Amino acid sequence: MTHLAVIDGTPERFVVDKYYKDENGNFKKAYKPRGAEMYAAQAPQYAYLNADNYAWYATANYFGQWWGIPDPNIHSVDVEDFMDDSVDDDSKPTNIIPNIFEHPDWDDISTDEAIAFAAGDYTPNGWLQGKNLRMLPLGGKTAPASALDSITNGFGSSDGNGYREDLEKILVNANNRVQMVGSLRSGNMAQNEHEGHNGATIAQIATYTSAYDRRPNVVLLHAGTNDLNAPSEPSTAPQRLDSLVGQLVAALPDAIIIVARIVPSANAGTSNMMPQFNNAITDLMATRVQNGQRIVMVDMPSGVTTADLSDGLHPNDEGYNKMAIKWAIALTAANDRGWIREPVPGQGGGPTTCPHDPTWIPQGEIAHGAGLGPDLFLTVSCASNPISGLCDCQSPATENALTRELLDSKNICDIRTLAFPLAAAVHFVDLNGDGRAEFLYVGNNGDLTAFLNLGGPDNGPNAAKVQWLPSGEIGHGINIPRRSVQFADLNGDGRAEYLRVNDNGSIEAWLNLGGPDNGPNAAKVRWLEQGTIATGIGKDGAGVRFADLNGDGRAEYLYVHTDGSVEAYLNLGGLDGKESDANVAWLPQGVIATGVGLGRDNVIFADINGDGRADYVAVDRTVGSAQLWLNGGGPDIGPSAAKVVWYPHGTITTGVGGVARGLQFADLNGDGRAEYLDVAFDTSAVRAWLNGC
């Protein structure tokens, strides 16, 4: 019962012989699981301060393979029963010197826990149940400086989910409600938010505070490997992590902080420093617990070994599954302590992620167009009728690009031509689910050319100066008119589907199956035909848009009227949950916005404040100005979730000069907030302004 004694700090109180009465009324000494549970029953307030306390129980069962099966474990424990049955046989406390607990050997304890973990008996009384868990997965990268990837975001896993989806399944199957929060998204799971920033040291992780406003009641912290890997003053890394935990405790007083002893590394230099780091942070966290803070340590090295690493640095699928189990053990321990509180009421429902209107930071030209051609094309061409003198307008037989001459023309029919919607070739779309939008160029028959977004040079003022990796043609032979092409994530996996919006408003979809890897080929996605997923609402396709209004990761079907008013249909998710899960069900929400007097082509839906919900932005495409109505969420998270309220914020930019016909908003750096993008109508070159909050 080393764990109980170490945690309480008074081993002489616990390390004594215990007795129980057998079925024949005889007193016997209690060992193995029975002894463990008796100790825990006598001092339940200390039983779970160590997340793997019941490792002793599993260890006993494990060795029982050779030494016999222990007596049945006791699930319903009455401390008084044990006290009544005890007898005084003048035995002395077991001969263990108390001062060995002053500086416990955490490595030895980790070795014991590894034996127990291998035995597979983690929580004898089952996982925690019936809890509302709003969890913030928090961490940084765990790779050398040449590879900017993160365990928290799931690098090295086959689906990009890492430990997060396995943990969610454990908890949901135990009848808990789970919401993952964070400013980043990765993986194909629906709840794919997290705060696992690539390239982040402990000090940098401390600056990523946007998710604090979501008020998680659980923080899963795995950080420190990069400080050892770089190395970045490794000797003081434990103190930096302690400071970060202090920051979390102060900012999130309702949350339990679960701190991981970090997973092993196959890098010899890093591996040699890990035991010292892990033991130091364990001592620091023990001090915080003794001071009344709700912190649980979870020992990852006793579950994840170097054999569970995909590249010597990041876990493979099996390794991530073991991490998920470890987190679940820690959560169960915290729950048995009574430490898990309800999330703060009302959080996640309102403009809380970024507390003020954005500051736009110039990034310059971030894409030169790659010689692909113009961005904007005419969908209608108008010419004067010599008989009536009126303008006859019709769809041209061949596409014509927007020109400077047409923009400058004073001819009434040219002006009439420009009143019709334009077809855009350039789209910014997240194809691989990492939260950063790729650059797509749509050809006149719907063919797609993609450029993978590799991220910017830093996570600060240059974050939208992204590097683009050519991915070639990723869609061919679908034969869709350019004006009919849209993209939206329908199933909530973070990857956008390819959509054809027909003239009658019906929708055909191609499910995004992802690329062959999570690296340089991540944008070379495959498409699975889904057929018609929406039959339309009896209105023309020109008004159809898609945007996630309720923050569940799935885009709603929207119809924007010519006056800018909006009808919505809530996306209820897939009908079968399998490969055809772009075949979603739609629930009418009615009119959710009355319009602001601007035409439908001046209405853009984009998440400006990073709360996961699309906001209503009205733009003036002659100068590039934009007005914002912030999405305040719906009245519930159920059947009325898309009946959102809008908070007017006025003008958030007066424009950037020049023609803004190609104005778009898209998240380039994965922080959840959309950047302001000016796409040149004639070359498809792109200037960007970072949304600096």
HUFEN-V805098 format. One record per backbone hydrogen bond with DSSP energy under -0.5 kcal/mol. NH is the residue of the N-H (numbers start at 1). CO is the residue of the C=O. E is the energy in kcal/mol with one decimal. If there is no record, write none. Layout:
nh=NH co=CO e=E
nh=NH co=CO e=E
This chain:
nh=5 co=1 e=-1.9
nh=6 co=2 e=-3.1
nh=7 co=3 e=-2.4
nh=8 co=4 e=-2.3
nh=9 co=5 e=-2.1
nh=13 co=10 e=-2.0
nh=14 co=10 e=-0.6
nh=14 co=11 e=-1.1
nh=15 co=11 e=-3.1
nh=16 co=14 e=-2.8
nh=20 co=28 e=-2.3
nh=22 co=20 e=-0.5
nh=22 co=26 e=-2.9
nh=25 co=22 e=-1.9
nh=28 co=20 e=-2.8
nh=30 co=18 e=-2.7
nh=31 co=29 e=-0.5
nh=34 co=31 e=-0.8
nh=35 co=31 e=-1.8
nh=36 co=32 e=-2.4
nh=37 co=33 e=-2.6
nh=38 co=34 e=-2.0
nh=39 co=35 e=-2.4
nh=40 co=36 e=-2.4
nh=41 co=37 e=-2.5
nh=42 co=38 e=-2.1
nh=43 co=39 e=-1.6
nh=44 co=41 e=-0.7
nh=46 co=43 e=-2.0
nh=47 co=43 e=-0.8
nh=49 co=46 e=-1.3
nh=51 co=49 e=-0.6
nh=51 co=297 e=-0.9
nh=53 co=50 e=-1.8
nh=55 co=52 e=-2.3
nh=56 co=53 e=-1.7
nh=58 co=54 e=-2.1
nh=59 co=55 e=-2.8
nh=60 co=56 e=-2.2
nh=61 co=57 e=-1.8
nh=62 co=58 e=-2.4
nh=63 co=59 e=-2.5
nh=64 co=60 e=-1.1
nh=65 co=62 e=-1.5
nh=66 co=63 e=-1.5
nh=67 co=63 e=-2.0
nh=68 co=64 e=-1.3
nh=75 co=73 e=-0.7
nh=77 co=75 e=-0.7
nh=79 co=77 e=-0.6
nh=81 co=78 e=-0.7
nh=82 co=78 e=-1.3
nh=83 co=79 e=-2.0
nh=84 co=80 e=-2.8
nh=85 co=81 e=-2.0
nh=86 co=82 e=-1.0
nh=89 co=87 e=-0.9
nh=94 co=15 e=-0.8
nh=96 co=94 e=-2.4
nh=100 co=97 e=-1.8
nh=101 co=98 e=-2.1
nh=102 co=99 e=-1.1
nh=104 co=101 e=-0.7
nh=106 co=104 e=-1.3
nh=109 co=105 e=-1.9
nh=110 co=106 e=-2.6
nh=111 co=107 e=-2.1
nh=112 co=108 e=-2.2
nh=113 co=109 e=-2.5
nh=114 co=110 e=-1.9
nh=115 co=111 e=-1.5
nh=116 co=112 e=-2.0
nh=117 co=113 e=-3.0
nh=118 co=114 e=-2.2
nh=119 co=115 e=-1.2
nh=120 co=116 e=-1.0
nh=120 co=117 e=-0.8
nh=121 co=116 e=-0.7
nh=122 co=120 e=-0.9
nh=126 co=123 e=-2.6
nh=130 co=174 e=-0.7
nh=130 co=175 e=-0.7
nh=133 co=131 e=-0.7
nh=133 co=177 e=-3.5
nh=134 co=132 e=-0.6
nh=135 co=133 e=-0.7
nh=135 co=179 e=-2.5
nh=136 co=218 e=-2.6
nh=137 co=135 e=-0.7
nh=137 co=181 e=-0.6
nh=138 co=136 e=-0.6
nh=138 co=220 e=-3.1
nh=139 co=195 e=-1.7
nh=140 co=222 e=-0.7
nh=142 co=149 e=-1.7
nh=147 co=144 e=-2.5
nh=149 co=147 e=-1.3
nh=151 co=140 e=-0.8
nh=152 co=140 e=-0.6
nh=154 co=151 e=-1.3
nh=155 co=150 e=-2.3
nh=157 co=154 e=-2.0
nh=162 co=154 e=-0.5
nh=164 co=161 e=-1.5
nh=166 co=162 e=-0.5
nh=167 co=163 e=-2.4
nh=168 co=164 e=-2.4
nh=169 co=165 e=-2.6
nh=170 co=166 e=-2.1
nh=171 co=167 e=-2.3
nh=172 co=168 e=-3.1
nh=173 co=169 e=-2.5
nh=174 co=170 e=-0.7
nh=175 co=172 e=-2.0
nh=176 co=171 e=-1.8
nh=177 co=131 e=-3.0
nh=178 co=176 e=-0.5
nh=179 co=133 e=-2.6
nh=181 co=135 e=-2.7
nh=184 co=194 e=-2.4
nh=186 co=192 e=-1.6
nh=188 co=159 e=-1.0
nh=192 co=190 e=-1.6
nh=194 co=184 e=-2.0
nh=195 co=137 e=-2.7
nh=197 co=139 e=-1.4
nh=197 co=195 e=-1.0
nh=200 co=197 e=-1.3
nh=205 co=201 e=-2.7
nh=206 co=202 e=-1.6
nh=207 co=204 e=-1.8
nh=208 co=204 e=-0.5
nh=208 co=205 e=-1.4
nh=209 co=207 e=-1.5
nh=212 co=209 e=-1.8
nh=213 co=210 e=-0.8
nh=214 co=211 e=-1.6
nh=215 co=212 e=-2.1
nh=217 co=134 e=-1.5
nh=218 co=134 e=-1.6
nh=219 co=256 e=-2.3
nh=220 co=136 e=-2.2
nh=221 co=219 e=-0.7
nh=221 co=258 e=-2.8
nh=222 co=138 e=-2.2
nh=222 co=220 e=-0.6
nh=226 co=141 e=-0.6
nh=228 co=224 e=-1.4
nh=229 co=225 e=-2.4
nh=230 co=226 e=-2.5
nh=232 co=227 e=-3.3
nh=233 co=231 e=-0.5
nh=236 co=233 e=-1.4
nh=237 co=234 e=-1.2
nh=240 co=236 e=-1.7
nh=241 co=237 e=-2.3
nh=242 co=238 e=-2.4
nh=243 co=239 e=-2.1
nh=244 co=240 e=-2.2
nh=245 co=241 e=-2.6
nh=246 co=242 e=-2.1
nh=247 co=243 e=-2.1
nh=248 co=244 e=-2.3
nh=249 co=245 e=-2.7
nh=250 co=246 e=-2.0
nh=251 co=247 e=-2.5
nh=252 co=248 e=-2.7
nh=255 co=252 e=-1.9
nh=256 co=217 e=-2.1
nh=257 co=294 e=-2.0
nh=258 co=219 e=-3.0
nh=258 co=256 e=-0.6
nh=259 co=257 e=-0.7
nh=259 co=296 e=-2.5
nh=260 co=221 e=-2.6
nh=261 co=298 e=-2.7
nh=262 co=260 e=-0.7
nh=264 co=304 e=-0.5
nh=266 co=312 e=-3.0
nh=267 co=312 e=-0.5
nh=268 co=266 e=-0.6
nh=271 co=267 e=-3.3
nh=272 co=268 e=-2.1
nh=273 co=269 e=-0.8
nh=273 co=270 e=-0.9
nh=274 co=270 e=-1.1
nh=275 co=271 e=-0.7
nh=277 co=273 e=-2.0
nh=278 co=274 e=-3.4
nh=279 co=275 e=-2.6
nh=280 co=276 e=-2.1
nh=281 co=277 e=-2.5
nh=282 co=278 e=-1.8
nh=283 co=279 e=-2.1
nh=284 co=280 e=-2.2
nh=285 co=281 e=-2.6
nh=286 co=282 e=-2.3
nh=287 co=283 e=-1.8
nh=288 co=284 e=-1.6
nh=289 co=285 e=-2.4
nh=290 co=286 e=-2.3
nh=291 co=287 e=-1.1
nh=292 co=289 e=-2.1
nh=293 co=288 e=-2.3
nh=295 co=293 e=-1.5
nh=296 co=257 e=-2.1
nh=298 co=259 e=-2.3
nh=300 co=261 e=-1.1
nh=300 co=298 e=-1.2
nh=302 co=299 e=-0.7
nh=303 co=300 e=-2.2
nh=304 co=300 e=-3.1
nh=305 co=303 e=-0.5
nh=308 co=305 e=-2.0
nh=309 co=306 e=-1.3
nh=310 co=314 e=-3.6
nh=311 co=314 e=-0.8
nh=316 co=308 e=-2.8
nh=320 co=316 e=-2.7
nh=321 co=317 e=-2.1
nh=322 co=318 e=-1.9
nh=323 co=319 e=-2.0
nh=324 co=320 e=-2.4
nh=325 co=321 e=-2.0
nh=326 co=322 e=-2.3
nh=327 co=323 e=-2.7
nh=328 co=324 e=-2.4
nh=329 co=325 e=-2.4
nh=330 co=326 e=-2.2
nh=331 co=327 e=-2.6
nh=332 co=328 e=-2.4
nh=333 co=329 e=-2.4
nh=334 co=330 e=-2.5
nh=335 co=331 e=-2.5
nh=336 co=332 e=-2.3
nh=337 co=333 e=-1.1
nh=338 co=335 e=-1.7
nh=339 co=334 e=-2.4
nh=341 co=254 e=-0.5
nh=341 co=339 e=-0.7
nh=344 co=215 e=-0.5
nh=347 co=344 e=-1.5
nh=349 co=346 e=-1.3
nh=352 co=350 e=-2.2
nh=355 co=353 e=-0.5
nh=360 co=358 e=-0.5
nh=361 co=359 e=-0.6
nh=361 co=690 e=-2.4
nh=362 co=360 e=-0.6
nh=363 co=688 e=-2.6
nh=364 co=688 e=-0.7
nh=366 co=364 e=-0.6
nh=366 co=686 e=-2.4
nh=367 co=686 e=-1.3
nh=372 co=369 e=-2.2
nh=375 co=681 e=-1.8
nh=376 co=681 e=-1.4
nh=377 co=423 e=-2.0
nh=378 co=400 e=-3.1
nh=379 co=421 e=-0.8
nh=381 co=394 e=-2.7
nh=383 co=392 e=-2.4
nh=385 co=390 e=-3.7
nh=386 co=384 e=-0.7
nh=389 co=385 e=-3.0
nh=392 co=383 e=-3.4
nh=392 co=390 e=-0.6
nh=393 co=391 e=-0.6
nh=394 co=381 e=-1.9
nh=400 co=378 e=-0.5
nh=402 co=376 e=-2.4
nh=407 co=403 e=-1.9
nh=408 co=404 e=-2.1
nh=409 co=405 e=-0.8
nh=409 co=406 e=-0.6
nh=415 co=411 e=-2.5
nh=416 co=412 e=-2.0
nh=417 co=413 e=-2.0
nh=418 co=414 e=-1.8
nh=419 co=415 e=-0.5
nh=419 co=416 e=-1.0
nh=420 co=417 e=-1.3
nh=423 co=377 e=-2.9
nh=424 co=422 e=-0.5
nh=425 co=375 e=-2.7
nh=427 co=440 e=-2.4
nh=429 co=427 e=-0.6
nh=429 co=438 e=-1.9
nh=431 co=429 e=-0.9
nh=433 co=494 e=-0.6
nh=437 co=667 e=-2.5
nh=438 co=429 e=-3.4
nh=439 co=451 e=-1.9
nh=440 co=427 e=-2.8
nh=440 co=438 e=-0.6
nh=441 co=449 e=-2.5
nh=442 co=425 e=-2.9
nh=443 co=441 e=-0.5
nh=443 co=447 e=-3.2
nh=446 co=443 e=-1.7
nh=448 co=475 e=-2.1
nh=449 co=441 e=-2.0
nh=450 co=472 e=-2.5
nh=451 co=439 e=-1.9
nh=452 co=469 e=-2.9
nh=454 co=452 e=-0.7
nh=454 co=467 e=-2.9
nh=457 co=462 e=-0.6
nh=463 co=460 e=-1.7
nh=465 co=462 e=-2.0
nh=466 co=464 e=-1.9
nh=467 co=455 e=-1.7
nh=469 co=452 e=-2.4
nh=470 co=468 e=-0.6
nh=471 co=450 e=-2.8
nh=472 co=450 e=-0.6
nh=474 co=448 e=-2.1
nh=475 co=448 e=-1.1
nh=480 co=445 e=-2.1
nh=482 co=444 e=-0.7
nh=484 co=481 e=-1.8
nh=485 co=482 e=-1.5
nh=486 co=499 e=-2.0
nh=488 co=497 e=-1.5
nh=490 co=488 e=-0.8
nh=496 co=430 e=-2.3
nh=497 co=488 e=-3.0
nh=498 co=510 e=-2.1
nh=499 co=486 e=-2.8
nh=499 co=497 e=-0.5
nh=500 co=508 e=-2.8
nh=501 co=484 e=-3.1
nh=501 co=499 e=-0.6
nh=502 co=500 e=-0.8
nh=502 co=506 e=-2.6
nh=505 co=502 e=-2.2
nh=507 co=534 e=-2.7
nh=508 co=500 e=-2.2
nh=509 co=531 e=-2.1
nh=510 co=498 e=-2.3
nh=511 co=528 e=-3.2
nh=513 co=511 e=-0.7
nh=513 co=526 e=-2.9
nh=516 co=521 e=-0.6
nh=522 co=519 e=-1.7
nh=524 co=521 e=-1.7
nh=525 co=523 e=-2.0
nh=526 co=514 e=-1.4
nh=528 co=511 e=-2.2
nh=529 co=527 e=-0.5
nh=530 co=509 e=-2.9
nh=531 co=509 e=-0.7
nh=533 co=507 e=-2.5
nh=534 co=507 e=-1.2
nh=541 co=503 e=-2.2
nh=543 co=540 e=-1.1
nh=544 co=541 e=-1.5
nh=545 co=558 e=-2.7
nh=547 co=556 e=-1.4
nh=549 co=547 e=-0.8
nh=555 co=489 e=-2.7
nh=556 co=547 e=-3.0
nh=557 co=569 e=-1.9
nh=558 co=545 e=-2.9
nh=558 co=556 e=-0.6
nh=559 co=567 e=-2.5
nh=560 co=543 e=-3.4
nh=560 co=558 e=-0.5
nh=561 co=559 e=-0.6
nh=561 co=565 e=-2.9
nh=564 co=561 e=-2.2
nh=566 co=593 e=-2.5
nh=567 co=559 e=-2.4
nh=568 co=590 e=-2.0
nh=569 co=557 e=-2.0
nh=570 co=587 e=-3.0
nh=572 co=570 e=-0.7
nh=572 co=585 e=-3.0
nh=575 co=583 e=-1.9
nh=581 co=578 e=-1.6
nh=583 co=580 e=-2.3
nh=584 co=582 e=-1.7
nh=585 co=573 e=-2.0
nh=587 co=570 e=-2.1
nh=589 co=568 e=-2.6
nh=590 co=568 e=-0.7
nh=592 co=566 e=-2.5
nh=592 co=590 e=-0.5
nh=593 co=566 e=-1.3
nh=597 co=563 e=-1.1
nh=602 co=599 e=-1.8
nh=603 co=600 e=-1.6
nh=604 co=602 e=-0.5
nh=604 co=617 e=-3.0
nh=606 co=604 e=-0.6
nh=606 co=615 e=-1.7
nh=608 co=606 e=-1.0
nh=614 co=548 e=-3.1
nh=615 co=606 e=-2.3
nh=616 co=629 e=-2.3
nh=617 co=604 e=-2.7
nh=617 co=615 e=-0.6
nh=618 co=627 e=-2.2
nh=619 co=602 e=-2.9
nh=619 co=617 e=-0.5
nh=620 co=625 e=-2.1
nh=621 co=619 e=-0.6
nh=623 co=620 e=-0.8
nh=624 co=620 e=-3.1
nh=625 co=620 e=-0.6
nh=626 co=653 e=-2.4
nh=627 co=618 e=-2.8
nh=628 co=650 e=-2.6
nh=629 co=616 e=-2.6
nh=630 co=647 e=-3.0
nh=632 co=630 e=-0.6
nh=632 co=645 e=-3.4
nh=635 co=640 e=-0.6
nh=641 co=638 e=-1.6
nh=643 co=640 e=-1.9
nh=644 co=642 e=-1.9
nh=645 co=633 e=-1.6
nh=647 co=630 e=-2.8
nh=648 co=646 e=-0.6
nh=649 co=628 e=-3.1
nh=650 co=628 e=-0.6
nh=652 co=626 e=-2.6
nh=653 co=626 e=-1.2
nh=656 co=623 e=-0.7
nh=657 co=623 e=-0.8
nh=660 co=621 e=-1.4
nh=663 co=660 e=-1.7
nh=664 co=677 e=-2.6
nh=666 co=675 e=-1.5
nh=668 co=666 e=-0.7
nh=670 co=435 e=-0.5
nh=674 co=607 e=-2.6
nh=675 co=666 e=-3.1
nh=676 co=689 e=-2.2
nh=677 co=664 e=-2.9
nh=677 co=675 e=-0.5
nh=678 co=687 e=-2.7
nh=679 co=662 e=-0.9
nh=679 co=677 e=-0.7
nh=680 co=678 e=-0.6
nh=680 co=685 e=-3.1
nh=684 co=680 e=-2.0
nh=686 co=367 e=-3.2
nh=687 co=678 e=-2.2
nh=688 co=364 e=-2.1
nh=689 co=676 e=-2.2
nh=690 co=361 e=-2.9
nh=692 co=359 e=-3.2
nh=692 co=690 e=-1.2
